[in-house]
Amino acid sequence: MLNFFRNRYPPEVEDEIDDYAEAVRETQKTRLIESSGFSNLASLLMAITWVGLVWGKLPPVVLSVWLAMMVVLFFICAAIQHLKLYKRDDFYLSADVARRWYFLAVIFVAMGWGIASTLMFPYKQIEQIILAFILVGVSASGISYSNVAWVYSAYVGFILVPLAVRLFYIGGEVYYALSAMTAFFLGAIIVAAYRINKSSTDALRLSLKNADLIKNLTRASSDMEKLNHSLTTEIAHVKTVEEQLMKAKEHAEKMSRAKGDFLANMSHEIRTPMNGVIGTLQLLEDTRLSSEQYEYVNVAYKSADALLSILNDVLDLSKIEAGQLSFEAIPYDLREIVNDVVVLYALKAEQNGIYLNSEVDEGVPERVIGDPTRMRQVLVNLISNAIKFTHEGGVSVRIKLKLKDENEALIRIEVEDTGIGIPLRKHHKLFLAFSQADGSTTRKYGGSGLGLAIVRQLVELMHGNLGVDSEPGRGSKFWFVIPVNIASEAQLKQIKPVVIDHRYELSGRILLVEDNPINQMVAKKMLEKIGLKPELAKDGVEALECLSRESFDAVLMDCQMPNLDGYEATRSWREQERLADNGHLPIIAMTANVMEGDRERCLAAGMDDYLGKPVRQAELGSILQRWLKTEKE
């Protein structure tokens, strides 16, 4: 039933009603007291009149006690009303208690009239009719009590119910009719009182709402004046702040561009000599060396690779922070990647005297969609880290299937070691850039502290979660959970594997455009080892001159060169090709520009392929095999 009444209004109206319900109740109580003075006086006068009419016909003691009670109740109500005790809390009675006493007095007055219709009921019919009219009149005059519906209902109930019962008790057709009429009258005035109360309540609620609205508007107007007063100062301050923000924004953008330019330039400047170092070591490795010399070359080669790895980590981190790191979405075999990385680090693990193994759940999909390069990068970082910090026992790589349906799977990958372990208080530092568990780790084990930071961000970019479970002396378990799409048959058919056939050696004329003498020497020797004899050009101007007077099968083009860079040289040659309609000459970028967008920039300039420095001889041969003729060995 309660829910029925509550659901009569929309939720927002219900909230509003609840907000004003208490205020409405308190106001109605106050209105009842303030407006019921006439009702109290009328009741007293009717009591005196009735006593006067029946004096001598009923016991004087009963009449005297009854009238005295009615007078006392009247004066209680009058005192509370006149002294406004229902509003004051500075009296010995609180306002709430005073209101309760007032309501009780009203109820007792009604009970007094109920007693009149039972103990003081006359025997003569005319006097009975007078009493009935008095009681009906008293009930009607108490309509001011309807401000609190339950008070009025109790008031008329205590007056008229005893009368109706008394009439019914006397019996007879006339008295039965009078009893029914009294009961009907009682119900009618109670219903009317509730309707009046509802209208009064709605009007009061609206009045309170309007009062609050006016109050809020007044306060808002006052606040607006204060705001208007302060806006003049604030506007000037805002303009100053805006100017400062614009300057800060321009400075930040300038610094961001400077950072990007610095990274690009440093990458190019470091990779250019690194190309000479690694290239020379590759060439030296192919010569006849003693075991001692081979060991020295191997150490130098590993050191160069380590330096290049740090450079790549810094560039990757900067790309991630700039939101420029791109991900491929191609089918690949997760088992194959895990196996390749394990094979790659098996020798290192063996040299450290530890084992390295892998376990893959049978349910793991054969082919998934994603970026195999980034997945390999994550595994390499985790496995190399585990091997570095493990001196006995070993490292286990586990691929577990968590969930799987027709198109998607949830995979958990764990790399667990039996190494030194990490204190719990240090876990939060593990995945921060340039941070390791503590300073002693940096000194003892080395490392830039970038690997796990890159792993964390790569896993997050793959929509996965990364975590670690570790205790000192009990090893560590690094894990990540990633969602993957399962490759469909149609996607698998689109894969076109690149096959490098080493039974053939290359033939053709190559123009090598390179300004650095060391890189010229390295590239020339590498090309000669795969059967090619290149012509050299020191910059773009010289390259265009060579192409104009001689015929070549392909061009290896550096990008940053004096006089004319590789981009402009390529555009110029493509324009000459278009005008002369002499066919298409393959131009392959061989550059130290490996930042995000550099490959696309090369292709947009008209180059056909891209090879980043430092150049590996196998990669060089693989790319050239795509563009040159081959001869069977």
C-alpha positions as CSV (number, residue, x, y, z in Angstrom):
1,M,0.0,0.0,0.0
2,L,2.9,2.4,0.9
3,N,4.5,1.7,-2.5
4,F,1.1,2.4,-4.2
5,F,0.9,5.9,-2.7
6,R,4.6,6.5,-3.4
7,N,4.3,5.6,-7.1
8,R,1.7,8.2,-7.7
9,Y,4.4,10.7,-8.5
10,P,7.5,10.5,-10.8
11,P,10.8,10.0,-8.9
12,E,11.8,13.7,-9.2
13,V,8.4,14.8,-7.7
14,E,8.8,12.2,-4.9
15,D,12.2,13.7,-4.0
16,E,10.7,17.2,-4.0
17,I,7.8,16.1,-1.8
18,D,10.2,14.4,0.6
19,D,12.3,17.6,0.8
20,Y,9.3,19.7,1.9
21,A,7.3,17.0,3.9
22,E,8.8,17.9,7.3
23,A,8.4,21.6,6.8
24,V,4.8,21.2,5.7
25,R,4.0,19.1,8.7
26,E,5.5,21.6,11.1
27,T,3.7,24.5,9.4
28,Q,0.4,22.7,9.5
29,K,0.7,22.1,13.2
30,T,1.4,25.7,13.7
31,R,-1.5,26.7,11.6
32,L,-3.8,24.4,13.5
33,I,-2.9,26.1,16.8
34,E,-3.0,29.7,15.4
35,S,-6.4,29.2,13.7
36,S,-8.3,27.1,16.3
37,G,-9.0,29.9,18.8
38,F,-12.6,30.3,17.7
39,S,-13.1,26.5,17.7
40,N,-11.9,26.3,21.3
41,L,-14.1,29.3,22.3
42,A,-17.1,27.8,20.5
43,S,-16.6,24.5,22.3
44,L,-16.4,26.3,25.7
45,L,-19.6,28.3,25.0
46,M,-21.4,25.2,23.9
47,A,-20.3,23.4,27.0
48,I,-21.6,26.3,29.3
49,T,-24.9,26.4,27.3
50,W,-25.4,22.7,27.6
51,V,-24.7,22.7,31.4
52,G,-27.2,25.6,31.7
53,L,-29.9,23.7,29.8
54,V,-29.6,20.5,31.8
55,W,-28.8,21.9,35.3
56,G,-31.1,20.4,37.8
57,K,-32.0,17.6,35.5
58,L,-28.7,15.8,35.9
59,P,-26.5,15.4,39.0
60,P,-24.8,18.8,39.7
61,V,-21.5,17.1,40.7
62,V,-21.2,15.4,37.3
63,L,-22.1,18.6,35.5
64,S,-19.7,20.7,37.6
65,V,-16.7,18.3,37.2
66,W,-17.4,18.0,33.5
67,L,-17.6,21.8,32.9
68,A,-14.5,22.4,35.1
69,M,-12.6,19.9,32.9
70,M,-13.7,21.7,29.7
71,V,-12.8,25.1,31.2
72,V,-9.3,23.8,32.2
73,L,-8.7,22.4,28.8
74,F,-9.8,25.6,27.2
75,F,-7.4,27.7,29.3
76,I,-4.5,25.2,28.5
77,C,-5.2,25.7,24.8
78,A,-5.6,29.5,25.3
79,A,-2.4,29.8,27.3
80,I,-0.3,27.8,24.7
81,Q,-1.9,29.9,21.9
82,H,-1.7,33.3,23.6
83,L,1.8,32.9,24.9
84,K,3.0,31.3,21.6
85,L,4.5,28.5,23.5
86,Y,4.3,26.4,20.3
87,K,7.0,28.6,18.8
88,R,9.2,29.3,21.8
89,D,12.1,27.2,23.1
90,D,13.1,29.7,25.8
91,F,10.2,28.5,28.1
92,Y,10.5,25.5,30.4
93,L,8.5,23.6,27.9
94,S,10.0,23.2,24.4
95,A,7.9,24.2,21.4
96,D,7.4,20.6,20.4
97,V,6.1,19.6,23.8
98,A,3.8,22.6,23.9
99,R,2.3,21.5,20.6
100,R,1.8,18.0,21.9
101,W,0.0,19.3,25.0
102,Y,-2.2,21.4,22.7
103,F,-3.2,18.5,20.6
104,L,-3.9,16.4,23.7
105,A,-6.1,19.1,25.1
106,V,-8.1,19.2,21.9
107,I,-8.5,15.4,22.0
108,F,-9.5,15.6,25.7
109,V,-12.1,18.2,24.8
110,A,-13.5,15.8,22.2
111,M,-13.5,13.0,24.7
112,G,-15.4,15.3,27.1
113,W,-18.1,15.8,24.5
114,G,-18.1,12.0,24.0
115,I,-18.7,11.6,27.7
116,A,-21.6,14.1,27.4
117,S,-23.3,11.8,24.9
118,T,-22.9,8.8,27.2
119,L,-23.0,9.8,30.9
120,M,-25.0,13.0,30.4
121,F,-27.5,11.9,27.8
122,P,-31.0,13.4,28.6
123,Y,-34.2,11.4,28.7
124,K,-36.4,13.9,26.9
125,Q,-36.4,13.8,23.2
126,I,-36.1,17.6,22.7
127,E,-33.0,17.7,24.9
128,Q,-31.5,14.8,23.0
129,I,-32.1,16.7,19.8
130,I,-30.4,19.8,21.3
131,L,-27.5,17.7,22.4
132,A,-27.1,16.2,19.0
133,F,-27.2,19.6,17.4
134,I,-24.6,20.9,19.9
135,L,-22.3,17.9,19.2
136,V,-22.7,18.3,15.4
137,G,-22.1,22.1,15.8
138,V,-19.0,21.5,17.9
139,S,-17.7,19.0,15.3
140,A,-18.3,21.4,12.4
141,S,-16.8,24.3,14.3
142,G,-13.6,22.3,14.8
143,I,-12.8,22.3,11.0
144,S,-9.8,24.4,11.8
145,Y,-8.3,21.3,13.3
146,S,-8.2,19.8,9.8
147,N,-4.8,21.4,9.3
148,V,-3.6,18.2,10.9
149,A,-5.9,15.6,9.5
150,W,-5.4,13.0,12.2
151,V,-6.2,15.5,15.0
152,Y,-9.5,16.5,13.4
153,S,-10.4,12.8,12.7
154,A,-9.7,11.9,16.3
155,Y,-11.6,15.1,17.5
156,V,-14.8,14.4,15.6
157,G,-14.5,10.6,16.2
158,F,-14.4,11.0,19.9
159,I,-17.5,13.4,19.7
160,L,-19.7,11.6,17.2
161,V,-18.9,7.9,17.6
162,P,-20.3,7.8,21.2
163,L,-23.4,9.7,20.0
164,A,-24.0,7.3,17.1
165,V,-23.6,4.3,19.5
166,R,-25.9,5.9,22.0
167,L,-28.6,6.5,19.4
168,F,-28.3,3.0,18.1
169,Y,-28.4,1.6,21.6
170,I,-31.7,3.4,22.4
171,G,-33.2,1.6,19.4
172,G,-36.2,2.3,17.3
173,E,-36.7,3.4,13.7
174,V,-36.0,7.1,14.4
175,Y,-32.9,6.5,16.5
176,Y,-31.5,4.0,14.1
177,A,-31.9,6.6,11.3
178,L,-30.3,9.3,13.5
179,S,-27.4,6.9,14.3
180,A,-26.9,6.2,10.6
181,M,-27.1,9.9,9.8
182,T,-24.5,10.7,12.5
183,A,-22.2,8.0,11.2
184,F,-22.6,9.2,7.7
185,F,-22.0,12.8,8.8
186,L,-18.9,11.6,10.6
187,G,-17.5,10.0,7.5
188,A,-18.4,12.9,5.3
189,I,-16.7,15.5,7.4
190,I,-13.6,13.3,7.8
191,V,-13.4,12.9,4.1
192,A,-13.9,16.6,3.6
193,A,-11.3,17.3,6.2
194,Y,-8.8,15.1,4.4
195,R,-9.5,16.8,1.1
196,I,-9.1,20.2,2.7
197,N,-5.9,19.0,4.3
198,K,-4.6,17.8,1.0
199,S,-5.4,21.0,-0.8
200,S,-3.9,23.0,2.1
201,T,-0.8,20.8,2.1
202,D,-0.3,21.2,-1.7
203,A,-0.8,24.9,-1.4
204,L,1.6,25.1,1.5
205,R,4.2,23.0,-0.3
206,L,3.9,25.3,-3.3
207,S,4.2,28.3,-1.0
208,L,7.3,26.9,0.7
209,K,8.8,26.1,-2.7
210,N,8.1,29.6,-3.9
211,A,9.5,31.0,-0.7
212,D,12.7,28.9,-1.2
213,L,12.8,30.0,-4.8
214,I,12.5,33.7,-3.9
215,K,15.1,33.1,-1.2
216,N,17.4,31.4,-3.6
217,L,16.8,34.1,-6.2
218,T,17.5,36.8,-3.7
219,R,20.7,35.0,-2.6
220,A,21.6,34.4,-6.2
221,S,21.0,38.1,-7.0
222,S,23.3,39.0,-4.1
223,D,25.9,36.5,-5.2
224,M,25.6,37.8,-8.8
225,E,26.3,41.3,-7.6
226,K,29.4,40.0,-5.7
227,L,30.5,38.1,-8.8
228,N,30.0,41.1,-11.0
229,H,32.0,43.1,-8.6
230,S,34.8,40.5,-8.7
231,L,34.6,39.7,-12.4
232,T,36.3,42.9,-13.4
233,T,39.3,41.8,-11.5
234,E,39.0,38.2,-12.5
235,I,38.7,39.1,-16.2
236,A,42.0,40.9,-16.1
237,H,43.5,38.0,-14.2
238,V,42.1,35.5,-16.7
239,K,43.6,37.5,-19.6
240,T,46.9,37.4,-17.8
241,V,46.6,33.7,-17.2
242,E,45.6,33.1,-20.8
243,E,48.6,34.9,-22.0
244,Q,50.8,32.9,-19.7
245,L,49.1,29.7,-20.8
246,M,49.6,30.5,-24.4
247,K,53.2,31.2,-23.8
248,A,53.5,28.0,-21.8
249,K,51.7,26.1,-24.6
250,E,54.0,27.6,-27.3
251,H,57.0,26.8,-25.1
252,A,55.8,23.2,-24.5
253,E,55.2,22.7,-28.2
254,K,58.5,24.2,-29.0
255,M,60.2,21.9,-26.4
256,S,58.3,18.9,-27.8
257,R,59.5,19.7,-31.3
258,A,63.0,20.3,-30.0
259,K,62.8,16.9,-28.2
260,G,61.7,15.2,-31.3
261,D,64.3,16.9,-33.4
262,F,67.0,16.1,-30.8
263,L,66.0,12.4,-30.7
264,A,65.9,12.2,-34.5
265,N,69.3,13.9,-34.9
266,M,70.9,12.0,-32.1
267,S,69.5,8.7,-33.5
268,H,70.9,9.5,-36.9
269,E,74.2,10.7,-35.6
270,I,74.6,7.6,-33.3
271,R,73.4,5.1,-35.9
272,T,75.8,6.5,-38.6
273,P,79.0,5.5,-36.7
274,M,77.3,2.4,-35.3
275,N,76.7,1.3,-38.9
276,G,80.4,1.6,-39.4
277,V,81.2,-0.3,-36.2
278,I,78.7,-3.1,-36.7
279,G,79.3,-3.3,-40.4
280,T,83.1,-3.5,-40.0
281,L,82.7,-6.2,-37.3
282,Q,80.5,-8.2,-39.7
283,L,83.2,-7.9,-42.4
284,L,85.9,-8.7,-39.9
285,E,84.0,-11.8,-38.7
286,D,84.0,-13.2,-42.2
287,T,87.8,-13.0,-42.5
288,R,90.3,-15.6,-41.2
289,L,90.7,-15.0,-37.5
290,S,92.6,-16.7,-34.7
291,S,90.5,-17.9,-31.8
292,E,91.7,-15.0,-29.7
293,Q,90.9,-12.5,-32.5
294,Y,87.5,-14.0,-33.0
295,E,86.8,-13.7,-29.3
296,Y,87.7,-10.0,-29.4
297,V,85.4,-9.4,-32.4
298,N,82.6,-11.3,-30.7
299,V,83.0,-9.1,-27.6
300,A,83.0,-5.9,-29.7
301,Y,80.0,-7.1,-31.7
302,K,78.0,-7.8,-28.5
303,S,78.9,-4.5,-27.0
304,A,77.8,-2.7,-30.2
305,D,74.5,-4.7,-30.1
306,A,74.0,-3.7,-26.5
307,L,74.5,-0.1,-27.3
308,L,72.1,-0.3,-30.2
309,S,69.6,-2.0,-28.0
310,I,69.7,0.9,-25.5
311,L,69.3,3.3,-28.3
312,N,66.3,1.4,-29.6
313,D,64.8,1.3,-26.1
314,V,65.1,5.1,-25.7
315,L,63.5,5.6,-29.2
316,D,60.7,3.2,-28.4
317,L,60.0,4.8,-25.1
318,S,59.9,8.3,-26.7
319,K,57.5,7.0,-29.4
320,I,55.2,5.4,-26.8
321,E,55.1,8.6,-24.7
322,A,54.3,10.6,-27.9
323,G,51.6,8.2,-28.9
324,Q,53.4,7.5,-32.2
325,L,54.1,3.8,-31.8
326,S,52.3,1.8,-34.4
327,F,51.1,-1.8,-34.1
328,E,50.6,-4.3,-36.9
329,A,47.6,-6.6,-37.0
330,I,48.8,-9.7,-38.9
331,P,48.5,-13.4,-38.3
332,Y,51.5,-14.9,-36.5
333,D,52.4,-18.1,-34.6
334,L,52.8,-17.4,-30.9
335,R,54.5,-20.8,-30.4
336,E,57.1,-20.0,-33.1
337,I,57.9,-16.7,-31.5
338,V,58.4,-18.2,-28.1
339,N,60.5,-21.0,-29.5
340,D,62.7,-18.5,-31.5
341,V,63.3,-16.3,-28.4
342,V,64.1,-19.4,-26.2
343,V,66.5,-20.7,-28.9
344,L,68.1,-17.2,-29.1
345,Y,68.8,-17.1,-25.4
346,A,69.5,-20.8,-24.8
347,L,73.3,-20.4,-25.3
348,K,73.3,-17.4,-22.9
349,A,71.4,-19.5,-20.3
350,E,73.8,-22.4,-20.8
351,Q,76.8,-20.1,-20.3
352,N,75.3,-18.9,-17.0
353,G,74.8,-22.6,-15.9
354,I,71.0,-22.4,-15.8
355,Y,68.2,-24.0,-17.8
356,L,65.8,-22.2,-20.1
357,N,62.6,-24.0,-21.2
358,S,59.1,-23.3,-22.5
359,E,55.7,-24.8,-22.0
360,V,52.6,-24.0,-24.2
361,D,49.1,-25.2,-23.5
362,E,47.6,-27.4,-26.2
363,G,44.6,-25.2,-26.4
364,V,46.5,-22.0,-27.4
365,P,45.5,-21.0,-30.9
366,E,47.9,-21.9,-33.7
367,R,47.7,-18.4,-35.3
368,V,46.6,-15.1,-33.6
369,I,46.2,-11.6,-35.0
370,G,48.6,-9.0,-33.6
371,D,52.1,-7.5,-33.9
372,P,54.7,-10.3,-33.8
373,T,57.6,-7.8,-33.5
374,R,56.2,-6.2,-30.4
375,M,55.3,-9.6,-28.9
376,R,58.9,-10.7,-29.5
377,Q,60.2,-7.5,-28.0
378,V,58.1,-8.1,-24.8
379,L,59.4,-11.7,-24.5
380,V,63.0,-10.8,-25.2
381,N,63.0,-8.2,-22.4
382,L,61.4,-10.5,-19.9
383,I,63.5,-13.5,-20.7
384,S,66.8,-11.6,-20.9
385,N,66.0,-9.9,-17.6
386,A,65.2,-13.3,-16.0
387,I,68.5,-14.8,-17.2
388,K,70.5,-11.8,-16.1
389,F,69.3,-12.1,-12.4
390,T,69.4,-15.9,-12.2
391,H,72.6,-17.7,-11.1
392,E,71.3,-21.2,-10.4
393,G,68.2,-23.1,-11.3
394,G,66.7,-21.7,-14.4
395,V,64.0,-19.8,-16.3
396,S,60.6,-21.2,-17.5
397,V,58.4,-19.6,-20.1
398,R,54.7,-20.7,-19.9
399,I,51.9,-19.8,-22.3
400,K,48.5,-20.6,-20.8
401,L,45.0,-20.4,-22.2
402,K,42.6,-18.7,-19.9
403,L,39.5,-18.3,-22.1
404,K,38.6,-19.1,-25.7
405,D,35.7,-18.9,-28.0
406,E,35.3,-19.1,-31.8
407,N,37.0,-15.7,-32.5
408,E,38.9,-14.6,-29.4
409,A,41.1,-16.0,-26.7
410,L,42.6,-14.7,-23.4
411,I,46.2,-15.8,-23.0
412,R,48.4,-15.6,-19.9
413,I,52.2,-15.6,-20.5
414,E,54.6,-16.2,-17.6
415,V,58.3,-15.9,-17.3
416,E,59.4,-17.4,-14.0
417,D,63.0,-17.6,-12.7
418,T,64.7,-18.9,-9.6
419,G,66.9,-15.8,-9.3
420,I,67.5,-13.2,-6.6
421,G,63.9,-12.1,-6.2
422,I,62.6,-8.6,-5.5
423,P,61.3,-7.2,-2.2
424,L,57.6,-6.3,-2.2
425,R,58.3,-2.6,-1.4
426,K,60.3,-2.4,-4.6
427,H,57.7,-3.8,-6.9
428,H,56.2,-0.4,-7.7
429,K,59.5,0.8,-9.1
430,L,60.1,-2.0,-11.5
431,F,58.0,-0.7,-14.4
432,L,59.2,3.0,-14.2
433,A,61.5,4.3,-16.9
434,F,65.2,4.4,-15.9
435,S,64.5,2.6,-12.7
436,Q,65.6,-0.7,-11.2
437,A,64.9,-2.4,-7.8
438,D,67.7,-0.5,-6.1
439,G,71.1,1.1,-6.7
440,S,73.1,-2.0,-6.0
441,T,71.3,-3.8,-8.8
442,T,72.3,-1.2,-11.2
443,R,76.0,-1.5,-10.2
444,K,76.1,-5.2,-10.1
445,Y,73.9,-6.2,-13.1
446,G,73.9,-3.1,-15.2
447,G,71.1,-2.1,-17.6
448,S,69.3,1.1,-18.4
449,G,66.1,0.4,-16.5
450,L,64.1,0.8,-19.7
451,G,63.2,-2.8,-20.6
452,L,60.3,-3.3,-18.1
453,A,59.0,0.2,-18.6
454,I,58.7,-0.6,-22.3
455,V,57.2,-4.0,-21.6
456,R,54.5,-2.4,-19.4
457,Q,53.5,0.2,-22.0
458,L,53.6,-2.4,-24.8
459,V,51.3,-4.7,-22.9
460,E,48.9,-1.9,-22.0
461,L,48.8,-0.9,-25.7
462,M,47.9,-4.5,-26.5
463,H,45.0,-4.0,-24.0
464,G,46.6,-6.4,-21.5
465,N,47.6,-6.4,-17.8
466,L,51.1,-6.9,-16.5
467,G,52.1,-8.0,-13.0
468,V,54.9,-9.5,-10.9
469,D,55.0,-12.1,-8.1
470,S,58.4,-12.1,-6.3
471,E,60.1,-12.5,-3.0
472,P,63.8,-12.1,-2.1
473,G,65.7,-15.4,-2.5
474,R,62.7,-17.2,-4.1
475,G,62.8,-15.9,-7.6
476,S,60.3,-13.9,-9.6
477,K,57.4,-14.5,-11.9
478,F,56.6,-11.8,-14.4
479,W,53.2,-12.3,-16.2
480,F,50.9,-10.6,-18.5
481,V,47.4,-11.4,-19.7
482,I,46.3,-10.2,-23.2
483,P,43.2,-10.7,-25.4
484,V,43.9,-11.9,-28.9
485,N,41.8,-12.4,-32.0
486,I,42.1,-15.9,-33.6
487,A,43.2,-15.8,-37.2
488,S,40.6,-17.1,-39.6
489,E,41.2,-19.3,-42.6
490,A,40.8,-16.3,-45.0
491,Q,43.5,-14.4,-43.1
492,L,45.9,-17.3,-43.1
493,K,45.6,-17.6,-46.9
494,Q,46.7,-14.0,-47.3
495,I,50.1,-14.7,-45.8
496,K,52.8,-14.7,-48.4
497,P,56.0,-15.9,-46.9
498,V,59.2,-14.3,-48.1
499,V,61.7,-17.0,-49.1
500,I,65.3,-16.1,-49.3
501,D,67.0,-18.5,-51.7
502,H,70.8,-18.6,-50.9
503,R,71.5,-20.9,-53.9
504,Y,71.5,-17.8,-56.0
505,E,73.8,-14.7,-55.9
506,L,72.8,-11.3,-57.1
507,S,73.9,-9.5,-60.3
508,G,73.5,-6.0,-61.5
509,R,74.9,-2.5,-61.3
510,I,74.3,-0.7,-58.0
511,L,74.7,3.0,-57.3
512,L,75.6,3.6,-53.7
513,V,74.8,7.1,-52.6
514,E,76.5,7.7,-49.2
515,D,78.4,10.7,-47.8
516,N,80.2,9.0,-44.9
517,P,83.5,7.4,-46.0
518,I,83.3,4.6,-43.4
519,N,79.8,3.7,-44.3
520,Q,80.8,3.8,-48.0
521,M,83.6,1.2,-47.3
522,V,81.3,-1.0,-45.2
523,A,78.4,-1.0,-47.7
524,K,80.8,-1.5,-50.6
525,K,82.4,-4.6,-49.0
526,M,79.0,-6.1,-48.1
527,L,77.8,-5.6,-51.7
528,E,80.9,-7.2,-53.1
529,K,80.4,-10.2,-50.8
530,I,77.0,-10.9,-52.4
531,G,78.5,-10.5,-56.0
532,L,77.9,-6.8,-56.7
533,K,80.3,-4.1,-57.6
534,P,78.8,-0.7,-56.7
535,E,79.5,2.8,-58.0
536,L,79.9,5.5,-55.4
537,A,78.2,8.9,-55.2
538,K,78.9,11.3,-52.3
539,D,75.6,13.3,-52.3
540,G,72.4,13.7,-54.3
541,V,73.9,16.0,-56.9
542,E,76.6,13.5,-57.8
543,A,74.0,10.7,-57.7
544,L,71.8,12.5,-60.3
545,E,74.9,13.1,-62.5
546,C,75.8,9.4,-62.4
547,L,72.2,8.3,-63.2
548,S,72.1,10.7,-66.1
549,R,75.2,9.3,-67.8
550,E,75.1,5.6,-66.8
551,S,72.6,2.8,-66.4
552,F,72.0,1.1,-63.1
553,D,69.8,-1.7,-61.9
554,A,69.2,-0.2,-58.4
555,V,70.2,2.7,-56.1
556,L,71.0,2.5,-52.4
557,M,70.2,6.1,-51.2
558,D,71.2,7.7,-48.0
559,C,68.7,10.4,-46.8
560,Q,70.8,13.0,-45.0
561,M,73.6,14.3,-47.2
562,P,75.2,17.7,-48.0
563,N,74.2,19.7,-51.1
564,L,71.2,17.6,-52.0
565,D,69.6,15.1,-49.7
566,G,68.2,11.7,-50.6
567,Y,64.6,12.8,-50.6
568,E,65.1,15.6,-53.1
569,A,67.4,13.6,-55.3
570,T,64.8,10.8,-55.5
571,R,62.0,13.3,-56.4
572,S,64.2,14.9,-59.0
573,W,65.0,11.5,-60.6
574,R,61.4,10.4,-60.6
575,E,60.4,13.6,-62.4
576,Q,63.1,12.9,-65.0
577,E,61.8,9.3,-65.4
578,R,58.3,10.6,-65.9
579,L,59.3,13.1,-68.6
580,A,61.7,10.7,-70.4
581,D,59.4,7.6,-69.9
582,N,62.5,5.5,-69.4
583,G,61.0,2.9,-67.0
584,H,61.3,2.7,-63.3
585,L,64.6,2.4,-61.4
586,P,64.4,0.8,-57.9
587,I,65.6,3.2,-55.3
588,I,66.1,1.8,-51.8
589,A,66.5,4.0,-48.7
590,M,69.6,3.0,-46.6
591,T,69.4,5.5,-43.8
592,A,70.0,6.2,-40.1
593,N,66.6,7.9,-40.0
594,V,64.5,5.3,-38.1
595,M,62.0,7.5,-36.2
596,E,58.3,7.1,-36.6
597,G,57.2,8.2,-40.0
598,D,60.7,8.1,-41.6
599,R,59.9,5.0,-43.7
600,E,56.6,6.6,-44.9
601,R,58.5,9.8,-45.7
602,C,61.0,7.8,-47.9
603,L,58.2,6.0,-49.7
604,A,56.3,9.3,-50.2
605,A,59.5,10.8,-51.8
606,G,59.4,8.0,-54.4
607,M,61.7,5.4,-52.9
608,D,60.7,1.7,-53.3
609,D,62.0,0.1,-50.1
610,Y,63.6,1.0,-46.8
611,L,66.6,-0.3,-44.9
612,G,67.5,1.2,-41.5
613,K,71.1,1.5,-40.2
614,P,73.0,-0.2,-38.8
615,V,72.8,-2.4,-41.8
616,R,73.0,-6.2,-41.4
617,Q,74.5,-8.0,-44.4
618,A,71.6,-10.6,-44.4
619,E,69.0,-7.9,-44.4
620,L,70.8,-6.0,-47.2
621,G,70.9,-9.2,-49.4
622,S,67.3,-10.0,-48.6
623,I,66.0,-6.6,-49.8
624,L,68.2,-6.5,-52.9
625,Q,67.1,-10.0,-53.9
626,R,63.6,-8.5,-54.2
627,W,64.7,-5.9,-56.8
628,L,67.6,-7.5,-58.7
629,K,68.1,-10.5,-61.0
630,T,69.7,-13.6,-59.5
631,E,72.2,-16.0,-61.0
632,K,72.4,-19.7,-60.0
633,E,75.6,-20.6,-58.1
